[in-house]
Amino acid sequence: MPHTLVLGLWPGWPHRRYESVIPSLVLHCCNNGLVAAIALGVL
């Protein structure tokens, strides 16, 4: 499950860098949108 670790740490980096949850929220939404697009066959 290395991908789970990477996907867990990836949104944490901007949170630590900018001290705000907004960049992490945006990354999380983009990730969810990408997964939904792949699941629906758009991509």
N, C-alpha and C positions, 0 to 999 in steps of 0.2 A: 503494500500500500504506500509506496513512496509518492505516488501522485497525490494522495490525500494530504500528506505532509506539505508538499509544495503548494497545493491549493489552499491550505490552511495558513501558511506563512506568507504567501504572496500578498493578500490584502492587509496583513499586519504591518508590512513594511511602510506603506504610506501613512498609516496611523501613527507609527513611531516617528516618522520623519516630520510630518506636518502637525502632529498633536491634535488631530481632528478625525472624527469618524466619517466625515463626508467622502473623502477619497476612497476609503475602504468600502463604503456603501455603493459608490459608483462602480468600483471594480466588481463587487458582488453582483450587482444588477446586470452588468455587461456579461459576466460569466453565465448567469442564469439565462439571459437572452440568447447567448450563443448555444447553450445546451438545448434550449427549446427549439431554436431554428434547426439544429441538426436533427433533433427528434422528429420534427414535423416534416423533414425532408426539404426544407427551404435551401439549405446549404449542402 
